[in-house]
Amino acid sequence: MSERDRSTVHTSASRLSDCLPKQAVAASLLLLVAVSGCKSRQASADAATEPVAAAVSVVERGNISHVLSLAGQFQPFQVIDLHAKVSGYVRHIYVDIGDRVHAGQTLAVLEVPELNAQYRGSQSEQQRSKEQIGIAQHEISRAEASHLALQSNYDRLLQASKAQPGLIAAQELDDARAKADASQAQVDTARSTLSAAQQQSDVAQADMERVGALQSYTTITAPLSGVVIWRYADTGALIQAGTASDSQSLPLVKLSQSDLLRLRLPVPEDAVGYIHEGDTVQIRVDALHRSLTGKIVRFTRNVSLETRTMQTEIDVPNKDLSLIPGMYANTYVRLAHKENVLTVPLLAIQRDDSGKTSLLVLDSQNRVHRRTVVLGLQGSLLAEVRSGVQQNDRVVLGNAARYRDGEQVTPRLEPQPANDVMHEEGGMTDAADEGGN
């Protein structure tokens, strides 16, 4: 008998003792005790037959993503050390570190006096070769005119000899023929001389172009638009020609193309199969409190033997130069994504020794039934169900050993998110803030 029942019996007995004899009071007291005991046993029986409470969740449609978090570093799209093609003294240098330059802009001018003299000499040689061509052409004209006269004289003598045999002496005819042949040889010689003069002119022209090209190298221009990130020489410094791989060849400036940056990511080996050109990547630059979106444009297709990672690059436009090469960025690469699929909490999934997966599903009378299911992509809280259940089915959460197949339970709905994003850490610069802020 409970404490409350004893209190009720005691109170009732006290009331009866005021108006009944002692024998009647005792009988009444026994009756009350018996009634209270019956009520207590009935309550215990009802409690024993009440259905067991079970936490349940509803099968919903949602999205599941698998995201890899990586730390990347911005690098210039191109970086070059700008050397001089010829040796000389720096007459003027027009740029300094931090200056923005455009392609074709003059950066420095060298002073090379001997090169100027060589260029003037090559010009003179080219002019002389042109004059030699003129002389050869005139010689050809003279030789052709002489040959024409001698050949005509021989033709007339030959015709007269044929008309009146014996009129022209044979010796005279032979002399005329020899003179005509000699004049033809002079014509051929003049033509050969002209050809040699033309070839010499080509050589002189090529030499002048070579020296002229070297002279043009005294003006150092920017091959691309970018930023001067270092300057090695000042006005008056002697710069060696950068055509040999020696230690004395000093560049003038280091030029970086920073209006377009490469963001390089070391992708772990187990995620290489998910990397494709054109995949979208979320980027967060903590140093600038800035977030942006990029796309994978290239990767090495080779896993490093030392780090077991594959270098992957994202091109990031940087027209305002707000992003500085060398900065770190946290990136989020979506490896897998499923939209509008059936999802269930991981707490509802049961696995047996054979590897099969199942769920405990409630029917319309809240009875438990085990169903074998096929799972798909799994996140941190939810899993995709490809077959075995339907939308709005109720599944039991927790340990399945507590329930028997066909057992009736009292469902207690526990809301679960329909969408899930699983973050895998591949290395970040600020892992404490990895929660997607």
C-alpha positions in Angstrom: 0.0 0.0 0.0 1.3 3.4 -0.9 1.9 6.3 1.5 -1.0 8.1 0.0 -3.3 5.2 0.5 -2.3 4.9 4.1 -2.9 8.6 4.6 -6.4 8.2 3.1 -7.2 5.2 5.3 -6.0 7.0 8.4 -8.1 10.1 7.6 -11.2 8.0 6.9 -10.7 6.0 10.1 -10.4 9.2 12.2 -13.6 10.5 10.8 -15.5 7.3 11.5 -14.1 7.1 15.1 -16.0 10.2 16.1 -19.5 8.8 15.3 -19.3 5.0 15.5 -18.5 2.5 18.2 -14.9 1.0 18.2 -16.0 -2.3 16.7 -17.6 -0.5 13.7 -14.5 1.6 13.3 -12.2 -1.4 13.1 -14.4 -3.1 10.5 -14.5 0.0 8.4 -10.8 0.3 8.6 -10.3 -3.2 7.3 -12.7 -2.5 4.4 -10.8 0.6 3.4 -7.5 -1.2 3.5 -8.8 -4.0 1.2 -10.3 -1.5 -1.3 -7.0 0.5 -1.4 -5.0 -2.7 -2.0 -7.2 -3.7 -5.0 -6.8 -0.2 -6.6 -3.0 -0.4 -6.3 -2.9 -3.9 -7.9 -5.1 -2.7 -10.8 -2.9 0.4 -11.4 0.2 -1.9 -11.6 -1.5 -4.2 -14.1 -2.5 -1.2 -16.3 1.1 0.1 -16.3 2.4 -3.3 -17.3 0.2 -3.5 -20.4 0.9 0.1 -21.6 3.0 0.2 -25.0 6.7 1.1 -24.8 7.6 4.6 -25.8 9.8 4.9 -28.9 11.6 7.9 -30.5 10.7 8.1 -34.2 11.5 10.3 -37.2 9.8 10.8 -40.5 11.4 9.9 -43.8 11.7 13.2 -45.8 13.2 14.4 -49.0 16.3 16.6 -48.8 19.8 17.2 -50.0 23.1 15.5 -48.8 26.5 16.9 -49.6 30.0 15.7 -48.9 32.4 18.7 -48.7 36.2 18.5 -48.4 37.8 21.4 -46.5 41.3 22.4 -47.8 43.8 25.1 -47.2 45.2 26.7 -50.4 47.7 29.4 -51.3 47.3 32.1 -53.9 50.1 32.4 -56.4 50.6 34.7 -59.4 49.5 33.4 -62.7 52.9 34.1 -64.1 56.2 35.3 -62.5 59.3 36.2 -64.6 62.7 37.6 -64.0 63.2 40.2 -66.7 66.8 40.0 -68.1 68.6 42.2 -70.7 69.5 40.5 -74.0 72.6 42.6 -74.3 75.2 43.8 -71.8 75.2 47.5 -71.0 74.9 50.2 -68.4 71.4 51.3 -67.1 70.8 54.7 -68.5 67.2 55.0 -67.0 65.0 52.7 -65.0 61.4 53.9 -64.8 59.8 51.5 -62.4 60.0 50.4 -58.8 58.5 47.7 -56.6 54.8 47.8 -56.4 54.3 49.6 -59.7 51.6 48.3 -62.0 52.8 48.0 -65.7 51.1 47.1 -68.9 52.4 44.9 -71.7 54.8 46.8 -74.0 55.6 49.5 -71.4 59.2 50.7 -71.3 60.8 49.7 -68.0 64.4 50.6 -68.5 66.9 51.8 -71.2 70.5 50.6 -71.5 73.5 52.5 -72.8 75.6 50.4 -75.2 77.8 52.7 -77.4 79.7 50.0 -79.2 76.4 48.5 -80.4 75.4 51.8 -82.0 78.7 51.8 -83.9 78.1 48.2 -85.1 74.7 49.2 -86.3 76.1 52.1 -88.3 78.7 49.8 -89.8 76.1 47.3 -90.8 74.1 50.1 -92.4 77.1 51.2 -94.4 77.8 47.6 -95.5 74.2 47.2 -96.6 74.4 50.4 -98.7 77.7 49.3 -100.3 76.1 46.0 -101.3 73.3 47.8 -102.9 75.7 49.9 -105.0 77.5 46.7 -106.0 74.2 45.4 -107.3 73.8 48.5 -109.4 77.3 48.2 -110.9 76.6 44.5 -111.7 73.3 45.4 -113.4 75.1 48.1 -115.6 77.8 45.6 -116.5 75.1 43.1 -117.6 73.6 45.8 -119.8 76.9 46.7 -121.4 77.8 43.0 -122.0 74.4 42.3 -123.5 74.7 45.3 -125.9 78.2 44.2 -126.9 77.1 40.7 -127.4 74.1 41.8 -129.5 76.4 43.8 -131.9 78.9 41.0 -132.3 76.2 38.4 -132.7 74.5 40.5 -135.4 77.8 41.0 -137.2 78.4 37.2 -137.2 74.9 36.5 -138.5 75.3 39.0 -141.4 78.6 37.5 -142.4 77.2 34.0 -142.2 74.2 34.9 -144.4 76.4 36.6 -147.0 78.7 33.5 -147.1 75.7 31.3 -147.7 74.4 33.6 -150.4 77.7 33.8 -152.3 80.1 31.1 -151.3 83.7 32.2 -151.2 82.7 35.9 -150.8 83.6 35.9 -147.0 86.8 34.3 -146.0 86.5 31.4 -143.6 89.0 33.0 -141.2 86.9 36.2 -141.0 83.8 34.2 -140.3 85.5 32.2 -137.6 86.8 35.4 -135.9 83.3 36.9 -135.9 81.9 33.8 -134.4 84.5 33.7 -131.7 83.9 37.3 -130.8 80.1 36.6 -130.5 80.7 33.6 -128.2 83.2 35.6 -126.0 80.6 38.4 -125.6 78.0 35.8 -124.5 80.4 34.6 -121.9 80.9 38.1 -120.6 77.1 38.4 -120.3 77.0 35.2 -118.2 79.8 36.5 -116.1 78.1 39.8 -115.5 74.9 37.9 -114.4 76.9 35.8 -112.0 78.5 38.9 -110.6 75.0 40.4 -110.1 73.8 37.2 -108.3 76.8 37.3 -106.0 76.2 41.0 -105.2 72.5 40.3 -104.4 73.6 37.5 -102.0 76.1 39.8 -100.4 73.3 42.3 -100.0 71.1 39.7 -98.3 74.0 39.0 -95.9 74.5 42.6 -95.2 70.7 43.1 -94.7 70.6 40.2 -92.2 73.6 41.5 -90.3 72.0 44.9 -90.1 68.7 43.4 -88.9 70.6 41.4 -86.3 72.5 44.4 -84.9 69.3 46.4 -85.1 67.5 43.8 -83.0 70.3 43.8 -80.5 70.0 47.6 -80.4 66.3 47.4 -79.8 67.0 45.2 -76.8 68.6 48.2 -75.1 65.0 49.2 -74.4 63.5 46.8 -71.8 59.8 46.5 -72.2 57.2 44.6 -70.1 56.2 41.3 -71.9 52.9 41.2 -69.9 50.7 43.3 -67.7 51.4 42.9 -64.0 53.2 44.2 -60.9 56.8 44.8 -60.3 57.5 42.7 -57.2 61.3 43.3 -57.0 63.9 45.6 -58.6 67.5 44.4 -58.8 69.3 47.3 -60.5 69.6 51.1 -60.3 70.7 53.8 -62.8 74.3 53.3 -63.8 74.5 49.6 -62.9 76.2 47.3 -65.4 73.9 44.6 -66.6 75.2 41.4 -68.2 73.5 39.8 -71.1 71.0 37.2 -69.9 71.8 34.7 -72.6 74.1 32.4 -70.5 73.4 30.6 -67.3 76.1 32.2 -65.2 75.8 33.7 -61.8 76.8 37.2 -63.1 73.7 37.6 -65.2 71.5 39.9 -63.0 67.9 40.6 -63.9 66.5 44.1 -63.9 63.1 43.4 -62.3 60.9 40.6 -61.3 57.4 40.9 -62.8 54.3 39.2 -61.5 51.0 38.8 -63.3 48.7 39.3 -60.4 45.4 40.4 -62.0 44.7 36.6 -62.3 45.8 34.3 -59.5 46.3 30.6 -59.2 44.8 29.1 -56.0 46.6 25.8 -55.5 45.1 23.0 -53.4 46.7 19.7 -52.2 43.8 17.3 -52.7 44.3 14.0 -50.7 44.6 10.8 -52.6 41.2 9.4 -51.4 39.4 12.4 -52.9 41.2 12.5 -56.3 38.5 10.6 -58.0 35.9 13.3 -57.2 37.9 16.2 -58.8 36.7 17.3 -62.2 37.4 20.4 -64.3 34.6 23.0 -63.9 33.6 21.9 -60.3 32.5 24.8 -58.1 34.7 25.6 -55.1 33.7 28.0 -52.2 36.7 30.1 -51.1 37.1 32.1 -47.9 40.0 34.5 -47.3 40.2 35.1 -43.6 42.8 37.8 -43.9 40.4 40.0 -45.9 37.1 38.7 -44.4 36.0 37.9 -47.9 34.3 34.9 -49.6 34.1 34.1 -53.3 33.4 31.3 -55.7 35.8 29.7 -58.1 36.0 26.7 -60.5 38.6 24.0 -60.9 40.4 24.7 -64.1 43.4 22.2 -64.0 45.1 19.6 -62.0 48.3 17.6 -62.3 46.7 14.1 -62.7 49.6 12.9 -60.6 49.7 12.0 -56.9 52.9 13.1 -55.1 54.8 10.2 -53.6 55.9 12.3 -50.7 52.6 13.9 -49.6 50.1 11.6 -51.3 48.2 14.6 -52.6 47.4 15.9 -56.1 48.0 19.6 -56.9 44.8 21.3 -58.1 44.4 24.8 -59.3 41.6 27.4 -59.4 41.9 30.6 -61.4 40.7 33.6 -59.4 40.3 37.0 -61.1 42.0 39.8 -59.2 41.5 43.0 -61.2 41.7 45.3 -58.2 44.8 43.4 -56.8 43.1 43.1 -53.4 44.2 39.5 -53.2 48.0 39.3 -52.5 50.0 36.3 -53.8 51.1 34.2 -50.9 47.9 34.6 -48.9 46.2 31.5 -47.6 42.5 30.7 -48.3 40.2 28.1 -46.9 38.3 26.2 -49.6 35.4 23.9 -49.7 35.3 21.4 -52.5 32.0 19.6 -52.9 33.0 15.9 -53.6 29.5 14.5 -53.8 26.0 15.9 -53.8 22.5 14.4 -54.0 19.3 16.6 -54.3 15.7 15.7 -53.5 16.4 12.2 -52.2 14.8 10.2 -49.4 16.8 10.7 -46.2 16.7 9.0 -42.8 18.8 9.8 -39.7 21.9 7.6 -39.1 20.5 6.7 -35.7 17.7 4.8 -37.4 20.0 2.6 -39.5 20.6 -1.0 -38.3 23.4 -3.3 -39.6 23.7 -7.0 -39.1 26.7 -9.2 -39.2 26.3 -9.9 -42.9 26.5 -6.2 -43.7 22.8 -5.8 -44.6 21.1 -2.6 -43.5 17.6 -2.3 -42.2 15.1 0.1 -40.6 12.3 -0.4 -38.0 9.2 1.1 -39.6 5.9 1.8 -37.8 2.6 0.9 -39.5 -0.7 2.7 -39.0 -1.3 0.9 -35.6 2.2 1.9 -34.4 3.5 -1.7 -34.7 7.2 -2.2 -35.4 8.3 -3.9 -38.7 11.8 -4.5 -39.9 12.6 -3.5 -43.5 15.8 -4.1 -45.5 16.9 -1.0 -47.3 19.6 0.1 -49.8 21.5 3.2 -48.8 23.3 5.7 -50.9 25.3 8.8 -50.0 25.9 9.2 -46.2 26.5 12.4 -44.4 27.2 13.3 -40.8 23.6 13.0 -39.6 21.6 11.6 -42.5 21.8 8.9 -45.2 20.2 8.6 -48.6 17.7 5.7 -48.9 17.5 4.3 -52.4 14.9 1.6 -51.7 12.9 0.0 -48.9 10.9 3.0 -47.5 8.7 5.8 -48.8 8.3 9.4 -48.0 6.5 10.1 -44.7 7.2 6.6 -43.3 8.0 6.7 -39.6 11.2 5.0 -38.5 12.4 4.1 -35.0 15.5 5.8 -33.7 18.0 4.1 -31.4 18.8 0.5 -30.4 16.6 -2.0 -32.4 17.2 -4.7 -29.8 14.6 -3.1 -27.5 11.8 -3.8 -29.8 10.2 -7.0 -31.2 8.9 -7.4 -34.7 5.1 -6.6 -34.5 5.4 -5.0 -31.1 3.1 -1.9 -30.6 4.9 1.2 -29.3 4.0 4.7 -28.3 5.7 7.0 -30.9 7.5 10.1 -29.8 8.3 12.3 -32.8 11.8 13.8 -32.8 12.2 16.3 -35.7 15.4 15.8 -37.8 16.9 18.1 -40.4 16.0 17.2 -44.0 19.4 18.4 -45.4 22.9 17.5 -44.3 26.4 18.6 -45.2 29.3 16.4 -44.2 32.6 18.2 -43.8 35.8 16.3 -44.2 39.0 18.0 -43.0 41.8 18.0 -45.5 43.8 20.8 -43.7 42.6 24.3 -43.0 44.3 27.5 -41.8 41.6 28.2 -39.3 40.0 24.9 -38.4 38.2 26.4 -35.4 36.0 28.4 -37.7 35.3 25.6 -40.1 31.6 25.5 -39.4 30.8 27.3 -42.7 30.7 30.9 -41.4 
